[in-house]
C-alpha cells in the first residue's frame, strides 16, 4: 500500500535518505544480475528486511506482475510471505541467486 520507487538498485541508500526503520526493500527478480545480488547482500548485512522472490514468480518486477494479471492483494501477499531478515534472508538469498 505504501511504496517508493528508486531509479537504481541501491535501495539501502534510498532507505537511509528517508530514515526508514521498518521498510521492506523489494529488488527486481533478477537472480543472475550481479549488481542486484551485490545490493541485496549489502541490505542483508545491514539488517534490512528484503523480499526474496519465490521460484513461481517469473516476472522481473511488480509492474510486470500487474501486467501479467496479479492483483494488488496477491502481490502484497507474496511480498509479505517472502520478506526475510538476517540469517533467514541469507539462506533464502543463497537459494534464490543463480550467479
FIGUVO-256360 format. One record per residue: residue in three letters; x, y, z of N, C-alpha, C, O, CB in turn. Coordinates in Angstrom, 2 decimals. Glycine has a CB too. Layout:
BEGIN
> ALA,X,Y,Z,X,Y,Z,X,Y,Z,X,Y,Z,X,Y,Z
...
END
This chain:
BEGIN
> UNK,0.81,-1.22,0.00,0.00,0.00,0.00,0.85,1.28,0.00,0.42,2.30,-0.53,-0.92,0.00,1.21
> UNK,2.03,1.22,0.58,2.94,2.37,0.57,4.22,1.93,-0.11,4.78,0.89,0.22,3.23,2.90,2.02
> UNK,4.68,2.73,-1.06,5.89,2.35,-1.77,6.59,3.59,-2.30,5.98,4.62,-2.56,5.58,1.39,-2.92
> UNK,7.90,3.45,-2.44,8.72,4.48,-3.07,9.54,3.76,-4.13,10.20,2.77,-3.85,9.64,5.24,-2.03
> UNK,9.51,4.26,-5.33,10.29,3.67,-6.41,11.66,4.34,-6.44,11.79,5.55,-6.21,9.57,3.81,-7.78
> UNK,12.67,3.55,-6.72,14.03,4.07,-6.82,14.47,4.00,-8.28,14.04,3.11,-9.02,15.02,3.28,-5.89
> UNK,15.30,4.91,-8.67,15.78,4.94,-10.06,16.93,3.98,-10.29,17.39,3.81,-11.42,16.20,6.35,-10.43
> UNK,17.41,3.35,-9.23,18.50,2.39,-9.39,18.31,1.26,-8.39,17.29,1.20,-7.69,19.89,3.08,-9.18
> UNK,19.27,0.36,-8.31,19.12,-0.80,-7.42,19.74,-0.59,-6.05,19.80,-1.53,-5.25,19.73,-2.01,-8.07
> UNK,20.21,0.61,-5.75,20.80,0.88,-4.43,19.70,1.30,-3.45,19.61,2.47,-3.06,21.89,1.99,-4.54
> UNK,18.87,0.34,-3.08,17.73,0.61,-2.21,18.15,0.95,-0.79,17.43,1.67,-0.09,16.80,-0.57,-2.19
> UNK,19.29,0.46,-0.34,19.78,0.79,1.00,20.04,2.29,1.10,19.67,2.93,2.09,21.06,-0.02,1.33
> UNK,20.68,2.84,0.09,20.94,4.27,0.08,19.64,5.08,0.11,19.54,6.08,0.81,21.77,4.65,-1.15
> UNK,18.65,4.63,-0.65,17.35,5.30,-0.65,16.68,5.21,0.71,16.13,6.19,1.21,16.43,4.70,-1.73
> UNK,16.72,4.02,1.32,16.11,3.84,2.64,16.79,4.70,3.68,16.13,5.23,4.58,16.18,2.37,3.05
> UNK,18.10,4.85,3.58,18.83,5.70,4.53,18.44,7.16,4.40,18.40,7.88,5.39,20.32,5.54,4.33
> UNK,18.16,7.61,3.19,17.79,9.00,2.96,16.44,9.35,3.57,16.22,10.49,3.97,17.78,9.30,1.48
> UNK,15.54,8.39,3.62,14.23,8.67,4.20,14.13,8.17,5.64,13.06,8.22,6.25,13.12,8.04,3.36
> UNK,15.25,7.69,6.18,15.32,7.20,7.55,14.21,6.19,7.82,13.39,6.34,8.73,15.22,8.37,8.55
> UNK,14.21,5.16,7.02,13.19,4.12,7.07,13.64,3.02,8.03,14.60,2.30,7.73,12.92,3.54,5.67
> UNK,12.97,2.89,9.16,13.37,1.88,10.14,12.62,0.56,9.99,13.12,-0.48,10.41,13.17,2.42,11.53
> UNK,11.44,0.59,9.41,10.67,-0.65,9.29,10.28,-0.95,7.85,9.27,-1.61,7.60,9.42,-0.58,10.16
> UNK,11.07,-0.48,6.90,10.73,-0.69,5.50,11.15,-2.08,5.03,11.94,-2.77,5.68,11.40,0.37,4.63
> UNK,10.60,-2.47,3.91,10.95,-3.72,3.24,11.51,-3.33,1.87,10.86,-2.62,1.11,9.70,-4.70,3.11
> UNK,12.70,-3.80,1.58,13.33,-3.50,0.30,12.94,-4.57,-0.71,13.11,-5.77,-0.46,14.89,-3.41,0.45
> UNK,12.40,-4.13,-1.85,11.92,-5.06,-2.87,12.76,-4.85,-4.14,12.54,-3.90,-4.89,10.39,-4.84,-3.17
> UNK,13.69,-5.75,-4.34,14.57,-5.68,-5.52,13.91,-6.39,-6.69,12.97,-7.17,-6.51,15.95,-6.30,-5.22
> UNK,14.41,-6.11,-7.89,13.93,-6.82,-9.06,14.25,-8.30,-8.94,15.22,-8.69,-8.29,14.55,-6.24,-10.34
> UNK,13.43,-9.11,-9.56,13.59,-10.56,-9.55,14.54,-10.95,-10.68,14.14,-11.53,-11.69,12.21,-11.28,-9.70
> UNK,15.81,-10.63,-10.48,16.84,-10.93,-11.47,18.05,-11.60,-10.79,19.07,-10.95,-10.54,17.28,-9.63,-12.21
> UNK,17.91,-12.88,-10.48,18.97,-13.56,-9.72,20.32,-13.65,-10.44,21.33,-13.92,-9.79,18.53,-14.93,-9.38
> UNK,20.35,-13.44,-11.73,21.63,-13.50,-12.44,22.26,-12.12,-12.62,23.33,-11.99,-13.21,21.43,-14.15,-13.80
> UNK,21.61,-11.10,-12.12,22.12,-9.74,-12.22,23.08,-9.50,-11.05,22.66,-9.39,-9.89,20.96,-8.68,-12.22
> UNK,24.37,-9.42,-11.36,25.39,-9.29,-10.31,25.22,-8.02,-9.48,25.47,-8.03,-8.28,26.78,-9.30,-10.93
> UNK,24.79,-6.93,-10.12,24.60,-5.67,-9.41,23.47,-5.80,-8.38,23.62,-5.37,-7.24,24.30,-4.53,-10.40
> UNK,22.37,-6.37,-8.78,21.25,-6.56,-7.84,21.67,-7.49,-6.70,21.37,-7.21,-5.54,20.01,-7.14,-8.58
> UNK,22.35,-8.57,-7.02,22.80,-9.50,-5.98,23.73,-8.81,-4.99,23.63,-9.04,-3.78,23.51,-10.71,-6.61
> UNK,24.61,-7.97,-5.49,25.54,-7.24,-4.61,24.76,-6.32,-3.66,25.05,-6.27,-2.47,26.56,-6.41,-5.44
> UNK,23.78,-5.61,-4.20,22.98,-4.71,-3.37,22.13,-5.50,-2.36,21.95,-5.05,-1.22,22.07,-3.84,-4.25
> UNK,21.62,-6.63,-2.76,20.83,-7.44,-1.83,21.69,-7.96,-0.69,21.27,-7.95,0.47,20.17,-8.61,-2.58
> UNK,22.89,-8.41,-1.01,23.81,-8.87,0.04,24.12,-7.75,1.03,24.16,-7.98,2.24,25.12,-9.39,-0.58
> UNK,24.33,-6.55,0.52,24.59,-5.39,1.39,23.39,-5.12,2.28,23.55,-4.84,3.47,24.93,-4.14,0.54
> UNK,22.20,-5.18,1.73,20.98,-4.95,2.52,20.84,-5.98,3.63,20.46,-5.65,4.75,19.75,-4.99,1.61
> UNK,21.15,-7.24,3.32,21.09,-8.29,4.34,22.12,-8.03,5.43,21.81,-8.14,6.61,21.32,-9.69,3.70
> UNK,23.34,-7.67,5.04,24.39,-7.36,6.01,24.00,-6.20,6.91,24.38,-6.15,8.08,25.70,-7.05,5.30
> UNK,23.25,-5.25,6.35,22.83,-4.07,7.11,21.52,-4.30,7.87,20.93,-3.37,8.41,22.67,-2.88,6.18
> UNK,21.06,-5.54,7.90,19.89,-5.96,8.69,18.56,-5.42,8.19,17.61,-5.29,8.96,20.07,-5.55,10.10
> UNK,18.49,-5.09,6.90,17.21,-4.68,6.33,16.33,-5.91,6.06,16.84,-7.01,5.86,17.42,-3.88,5.02
> UNK,15.05,-5.70,6.07,14.11,-6.74,5.64,14.00,-6.62,4.12,13.77,-5.54,3.59,12.70,-6.59,6.34
> UNK,14.17,-7.74,3.43,14.11,-7.72,1.97,13.21,-8.85,1.47,12.99,-9.85,2.16,15.53,-7.85,1.36
> UNK,12.71,-8.66,0.26,11.92,-9.69,-0.39,12.85,-10.57,-1.21,13.66,-10.08,-1.99,10.81,-9.07,-1.29
> UNK,12.71,-11.87,-1.01,13.39,-12.85,-1.85,12.27,-13.55,-2.62,11.49,-14.31,-2.05,14.27,-13.89,-0.99
> UNK,12.20,-13.28,-3.91,11.10,-13.77,-4.72,11.06,-15.29,-4.78,12.11,-15.92,-4.93,11.18,-13.20,-6.12
> UNK,9.87,-15.89,-4.66,9.77,-17.35,-4.78,9.96,-17.78,-6.23,9.81,-16.98,-7.16,8.39,-17.84,-4.25
> UNK,10.29,-19.05,-6.43,10.56,-19.57,-7.77,9.36,-19.42,-8.71,9.54,-19.28,-9.92,10.95,-21.03,-7.69
> UNK,8.16,-19.44,-8.17,6.96,-19.38,-9.01,6.82,-18.03,-9.72,6.08,-17.93,-10.70,5.72,-19.65,-8.18
> UNK,7.50,-17.01,-9.24,7.42,-15.69,-9.85,8.45,-15.60,-10.97,9.66,-15.64,-10.72,7.64,-14.56,-8.80
> UNK,7.97,-15.48,-12.19,8.86,-15.36,-13.34,9.05,-13.92,-13.77,10.01,-13.60,-14.47,8.32,-16.17,-14.50
> UNK,8.15,-13.05,-13.34,8.21,-11.64,-13.72,9.40,-10.95,-13.04,9.84,-11.34,-11.96,6.90,-10.94,-13.37
> UNK,9.90,-9.91,-13.71,11.08,-9.18,-13.22,10.77,-8.26,-12.06,11.61,-8.07,-11.18,11.70,-8.38,-14.34
> UNK,9.57,-7.68,-12.04,9.26,-6.71,-11.00,7.75,-6.62,-10.78,6.97,-7.31,-11.43,9.82,-5.33,-11.38
> UNK,7.36,-5.77,-9.85,5.94,-5.63,-9.51,5.13,-5.15,-10.70,4.00,-5.60,-10.90,5.76,-4.66,-8.33
> UNK,5.67,-4.24,-11.49,4.96,-3.76,-12.68,4.64,-4.92,-13.62,3.50,-5.03,-14.10,5.80,-2.70,-13.41
> UNK,5.61,-5.77,-13.90,5.37,-6.92,-14.77,4.35,-7.88,-14.15,3.58,-8.51,-14.87,6.68,-7.66,-15.05
> UNK,4.35,-7.99,-12.83,3.38,-8.84,-12.17,1.96,-8.31,-12.40,1.04,-9.08,-12.66,3.68,-8.94,-10.66
> UNK,1.80,-7.01,-12.30,0.49,-6.38,-12.56,0.06,-6.63,-14.00,-1.09,-7.00,-14.26,0.55,-4.85,-12.27
> UNK,0.98,-6.44,-14.93,0.67,-6.64,-16.34,0.35,-8.10,-16.66,-0.38,-8.39,-17.62,1.83,-6.18,-17.20
> UNK,0.89,-9.03,-15.85,0.63,-10.46,-16.05,-0.68,-10.91,-15.42,-1.09,-12.06,-15.59,1.76,-11.26,-15.48
> UNK,-1.34,-10.02,-14.69,-2.64,-10.37,-14.14,-2.69,-10.57,-12.64,-3.74,-10.90,-12.10,-3.11,-11.58,-14.79
> UNK,-1.56,-10.39,-11.94,-1.60,-10.47,-10.49,-2.38,-9.28,-9.94,-2.23,-8.16,-10.44,-0.15,-10.51,-9.89
> UNK,-3.20,-9.52,-8.94,-3.93,-8.41,-8.31,-3.03,-7.75,-7.27,-2.07,-8.37,-6.80,-5.26,-8.92,-7.66
> UNK,-3.33,-6.51,-6.90,-2.55,-5.87,-5.83,-2.55,-6.69,-4.54,-1.52,-6.75,-3.86,-3.10,-4.48,-5.56
> UNK,-3.67,-7.31,-4.19,-3.72,-8.13,-2.97,-2.82,-9.36,-3.09,-2.17,-9.74,-2.12,-5.16,-8.56,-2.68
> UNK,-2.79,-9.97,-4.27,-1.92,-11.14,-4.47,-0.45,-10.73,-4.35,0.34,-11.44,-3.73,-2.18,-11.78,-5.85
> UNK,-0.11,-9.61,-4.93,1.28,-9.13,-4.86,1.66,-8.82,-3.42,2.75,-9.20,-2.98,1.47,-7.89,-5.75
> UNK,0.80,-8.15,-2.70,1.07,-7.83,-1.29,1.25,-9.11,-0.49,2.13,-9.17,0.37,-0.07,-6.98,-0.69
> UNK,0.43,-10.12,-0.76,0.53,-11.39,-0.05,1.86,-12.08,-0.34,2.50,-12.61,0.57,-0.64,-12.32,-0.44
> UNK,2.27,-12.07,-1.60,3.57,-12.68,-1.98,4.71,-11.94,-1.29,5.63,-12.56,-0.78,3.76,-12.65,-3.52
> UNK,4.64,-10.62,-1.29,5.68,-9.82,-0.63,5.72,-10.14,0.87,6.80,-10.36,1.42,5.44,-8.31,-0.84
> UNK,4.57,-10.16,1.50,4.51,-10.43,2.95,5.07,-11.80,3.31,5.78,-11.95,4.30,3.06,-10.32,3.44
> UNK,4.74,-12.80,2.50,5.18,-14.18,2.79,6.64,-14.43,2.43,7.21,-15.45,2.83,4.31,-15.16,2.04
> UNK,7.25,-13.52,1.68,8.62,-13.73,1.23,9.55,-12.61,1.64,10.52,-12.31,0.95,8.65,-13.88,-0.27
> UNK,9.25,-11.99,2.78,10.10,-10.95,3.35,10.93,-11.58,4.47,10.40,-12.20,5.39,9.25,-9.75,3.89
> UNK,12.24,-11.41,4.37,13.15,-12.06,5.31,14.20,-11.06,5.80,14.42,-10.01,5.21,13.83,-13.27,4.65
> UNK,14.83,-11.44,6.90,15.86,-10.59,7.50,16.92,-11.48,8.15,16.64,-12.61,8.56,15.25,-9.62,8.55
> UNK,18.12,-10.96,8.21,19.25,-11.59,8.90,19.55,-12.99,8.37,19.64,-13.17,7.15,18.96,-11.65,10.38
> UNK,19.71,-13.98,9.23,20.14,-15.31,8.82,19.17,-15.95,7.84,19.59,-16.56,6.86,20.31,-16.21,10.03
> UNK,17.88,-15.82,8.09,16.89,-16.40,7.18,17.01,-15.75,5.80,16.87,-16.43,4.78,15.46,-16.22,7.73
> UNK,17.26,-14.45,5.76,17.44,-13.76,4.48,18.68,-14.30,3.75,18.65,-14.48,2.54,17.56,-12.24,4.69
> UNK,19.74,-14.55,4.49,20.96,-15.09,3.88,20.69,-16.45,3.24,21.12,-16.71,2.12,22.08,-15.22,4.92
> UNK,19.98,-17.30,3.96,19.67,-18.64,3.45,18.80,-18.55,2.20,19.08,-19.19,1.19,18.97,-19.48,4.54
> UNK,17.74,-17.76,2.27,16.84,-17.61,1.14,17.56,-16.99,-0.06,17.31,-17.37,-1.21,15.62,-16.75,1.53
> UNK,18.44,-16.04,0.21,19.19,-15.38,-0.85,20.10,-16.37,-1.58,20.16,-16.37,-2.81,20.02,-14.23,-0.29
> UNK,20.79,-17.19,-0.84,21.68,-18.20,-1.43,20.89,-19.13,-2.34,21.34,-19.48,-3.43,22.41,-19.02,-0.33
> UNK,19.70,-19.53,-1.91,18.86,-20.41,-2.73,18.30,-19.69,-3.95,18.07,-20.32,-4.98,17.72,-20.97,-1.89
> UNK,18.07,-18.39,-3.84,17.47,-17.60,-4.93,18.45,-17.26,-6.03,18.14,-17.38,-7.22,16.88,-16.34,-4.39
> UNK,19.64,-16.83,-5.63,20.59,-16.35,-6.67,21.15,-17.51,-7.47,21.36,-18.61,-6.97,21.75,-15.55,-6.02
> UNK,21.39,-17.21,-8.71,21.88,-18.26,-9.61,23.15,-17.82,-10.32,23.46,-18.29,-11.41,20.81,-18.61,-10.64
> UNK,23.90,-16.92,-9.68,25.11,-16.39,-10.28,26.27,-17.32,-10.00,27.39,-17.05,-10.43,25.42,-14.97,-9.76
END
